[in-house]
Amino acid sequence: MNEPTVLDYVKSIFRSWSSFGNFLKAVLERRDTTRVVVPEPVETEPQAVNAHDINLRGFSWVILLVLLFALAGQATFEPPQQLYIVGIILYLSALGMTILAVRRGDWRLSTPPADESQSDSFSVRAAPFILSLFLGGATFFTMSENTFTAMNVSLWVGTIVFHLWAFWVRSPAPMRLPSFNLREFFSRSEWMIRITRWGLAVAVIAAVSIFFHTYRLYEVAPEMTSDHAEKLEDVHDITRGLYSIYFPRNTGREPLYIYLCALFSQWFGLSLLTLKIVAVIGGLLTLPYIYLLGRELGGTRVGLLAAAFAGGGYWPTVIERFGLRISFYPLFAAATLYYFLRGLRRQRRNDFLLAGLALGLGLNGYTPFRIMPFVLIALLIVYLLHVRDAGTRKRIFIWFLLLAFTAWILFIPLARYGLERPDLFGYRAFSRLGTLERPFPAPVWQIFLLNLWTALKEVNWYNGNIWVHSVPGRPALDVASAALFLIGAALILVRYIRNRHWKDLMLLLAVPLLQMPSILSLAYPEENPSLNRTAGALVPVFLLVGFGLDSLLGSLSHRREVQDASGAPSEGNSTSPSPKLSLFSTIVLLGLMWMSFSQNFDLIFNKYAKGYSMNSWNSSEMGLVIRDFLDKGGSAERAWIVPYPFWVDTRLPAFWAGVPGRDLAIAPENLESTISLPGPKLFLFILRDEESRRALESLYPNGTLTVYNSAIEHQRFYVLRVPAAP
């Protein structure tokens, strides 16, 4: 007799659509759905099955079909021809098969670590607590005039130290570090190195992540924009002794990133590379917290897979290569969420203190992070709705207040500045949220709902049109990651329906909540979505990617025993690992990672790099011309750039030339005033500026006018060199 084919198996699955409603009802009522009713075979006569062969009904063909349909659906969303109708149909088919696979017991869903129960006496060390309150008041009083001083910083640090001393719960058994005898180690004649599969996987993922985040860092992205000029001006102020709490240029900047750049500028100078290095450090530090969050939500493999796909992801990488503080949003969002979720699970006060520290640092890092306190409040409500014990609710609520108070202590300097200058401190956020710059283009509720829908499509369909930190008009994830994201979201939803665990609902809600800085751009809805203001959402997005892939691999590597040798249904729904299927799941894993990393490599180092170069202005080449002029005896006071609408920021070439803090602009009407100045002169201006060309040729007939032939045709510019007068 003929063996049943894969097509026969798929047909048997789709015969079960009539029982789909009963399945959902059973799931919602939390009945046991693990027992499997096997569809009748296609043949009218029972077929014998060889016990040594892998039974087609035991192998999770439907899991493989879900993956293939999801990948095909996501592939249709890729530009330039995004066939959304075809993609939606394919995704709905994948979703239907996912539900059927869950009903049949094919999916192996990992479970989060069990919640713990702890007691707390709410004890506080009185003396350190009183000192922290006194020093905190003094800190707030002395943080005036938007200036850090030795005294107010010392008071601030003292406040933090005494606060932690007052509330930190000491472990009854202090952790002891393992002893290590350096002399004995080097006196050995041989060393044994133990390499495990887990350690090798971690090393490979770390290497891939470092590669994606640092490869061709100087070249991608190659040029600076006005945002970089503002940052470097702020860093330059610090190097000159101006220690601001809040940097008000261009609607304002928080201090943490600026001071870190000032620190690294001692080795890399006032340069774009310095800005990029600090941003990349923020991005790389995010990955361990993504791993730890994944371990909290589903196990170590979930965390490792999430960190792997984030480490080689297009979205996290391009926001760092732009060289601004965007990466600090996901960094502190991940740290805050990790300590907060771990604190809720372990019921330990110290975790809430650490979450408060992460929250406070994040508020000093990037403006969109100001949504994080509201995110934590929403997640706290979710937790309290799932917990029935009154004592636990009371304990968690008190610890949440401690978290907020800890964050407030780190926020004291900015709070003082916000009290002194509320107009500047809140302008950046309220110019988008309110009508400071322009009225709402439509009713607010309509804009909000449209923005919400547009932001939710960011991952799989449209990541915005901002070329400085994205490839415009494409999804925020590659094909493989985006497909796994939706699979993971569907499975987390199923797991929540079945188990009602608070972590699952929090993970799903975290995505739109962390997108709110972009969604709430009500006055400028055309700016939504944007990969910078939604950057915090990449943390739960990649956690869902890791969860989806972990569930898929676990399901593919196990064979479901549903028949005995005679073909009759077996009792229960046991699963058994199969070496052949484990090898197959490994091949699937490597294939998906290759798909993801190869596409992301092309997106970052080809499409993004080319788009950025084509849209930015070549201030670096202008800086080289000015540097050459200075090396040949010219003076920075005799080098000018004639501004032109929508051309280069005239502050940027000075940084490339090594004369930071100088605006080289000279207005066309002031060109005549340069005649009386002695020494050689240099003028740069755009090719389209015929008026300035005629004026300069008239003023300096002895000058040499050339065209700088840039690598990109439309970026060429005029260079007029005027020798010193005899």
JOTATA-V9247 format. One line per field, one symbol per residue. phi: phi as a letter, one per 30 degrees, with the letter a starting at -180 (. if undefined). psi: psi as a letter, one per 40 degrees, with the letter a starting at -180 (. if undefined). burial: I if it has 9 or more other C-alpha atoms within 8 Angstrom, else O. A space follows every 10 residues. Layout:
BEGIN
phi = ???
psi = ???
burial = ???
END
This chain:
BEGIN
phi = .dddcddddd dddddcedcd dddedddddi ddcddccded ddddcdcdbd ddcddedddd dddddedddd dddddddddd cdcddddddd dddddddddd ddddiddccd cdeddcbbcb dhdbdddddd dddddddddd dddchhbdbe dddddddddd ddddddcdcd ddcddcdddb cdddddddda bcccccdddd dddddddddd dddbdhddcb ddcccdeddd dddddddddc jccddbcdeh ijbddedddd ddddddccid bddddddddd eddddddedd ddddddcakd dedddddddd dcdddddddd ddibdedddd eddddddddd ddddddhbdd dddddddddd dddccaeedd ddeddddddd dedddcccdd ddeddddddd ddeddddddd ceeddddddd bddddcdedd dcdccdcadd daeedddddd dddddddedc bbcjbcddba ceibddbddd dddddddddd ddddddddch dddddddddd dddddeeddd dddbdddcdb dddceddddd ddddeddddd dddddddccd dcbcddjded dibdbbdbed dddddddded ddddeddddd edddccdddd ddddcccddd dddddddddd dcjdcddccb bddbeicddd ddeddddibd ibcddbdedc ddddddddid bbbbaddddd dddddddddb dddccbcddd dcedcdbdbc ccdddd
psi = iiihiddddd dddeeedded ddddddddef ihedhhhhii ididiihihh deihhdedig dddddddddd dddddeehid ghgddddddd dddddddddd dddeedhhhi iiiiiihiih efihhddddd dddddddddd degiffhhid dddddddddd ddddddehhh hdgihhihih hddddeeidi ihhhhidddd dddddddddd ddeehfdddh idiiaddddd ddddddddee ehgidhheif eiiidddddd dddeeddeig iddddddddd ddddeddddd dddddddeid dddddddddd dfiddddddd edfaedeedd dddddddddd dddddefhdd dddddddddd ddeedhdeee eddddddddd ddddeehdhd dddddddddd ddddddddde eddddddddd gddddeddde dddafddiih eiiddddddd ddddddedde dheafhedfi hieiieiidd dddddddddd ddddddddef hddddddddd dddeedddde gddgdeehih edeeddeddd dddddddddd ddddddeihh heiadeeihi hafiihihdd dddddddddd dddddddddd ddddecdddd dddddiigdd dddddddddd deeiideehi hhiihfaihe ddddddeegi ehheihidee ddeedehiii ihhhiidegd dddddddddg eeihhihhgi dhdeeiiihh hhiii.
burial = OOOOOOOIII OIIOOIOOOI OOIOOIIIOI OOIIIIOOOO OOOOOOOOIO OOOOOIOIII OIIIIIIOII IIIIIIIIOO OOOOOIIIII IOIIIOIIOI IIIIIIIIOO OIOOOOOOOO OOOOIOOIIO IIIOIIOIII OOIIOIIIOO OIIOIIOIII IIIIIIIIOO OOOOOOOOOO OOOOOOOOOO OOOOOOOOOI OIOOIIOIII OIIOOOIOOI IIIIIOOIII IIIIIIIIOO OOIIIIIIOO IIIIIIIIII IIOIIOOIOI IIIIIIIIII OIIIIIIIII IIIIIIIIII IIIIIIIIII IIIIIIIIII IIIIIIIIII IIIIIIIIII IIIIIIIIII IIIIIIIIII IIIIIIIIIO IIOOIOOOIO OIIIOIOOOO OOIOIIOOII OIIIIIIIII IIIIOIIIOO OIOIIIIIII IIIIIOOOOI OOOOOOIIOO IIOIIOIIII IIIIIIIOII IIIIIIIIII IIIIIIIIII IIIOIIIIOI IIOIIIIIOI IIIIIIIIII IIIIIOIIII IOIIIIIIII IIIIIIIIII IIIIIIIIII IIIIIOIOOI OOIOOOIIOO IIIIIIOIIO OIIOIIIOII IIIIIIIIII IIIOOIIIII IIIIOIIOII OOOIIOOIII IIIIOOOIII IIIIIIIOII IOOIIIOOOO IOOOOOOOII IIIIIIOOIO OIOOIIIOOO OOIOOOOOOI OOOOIIIIII IIIOOO
END
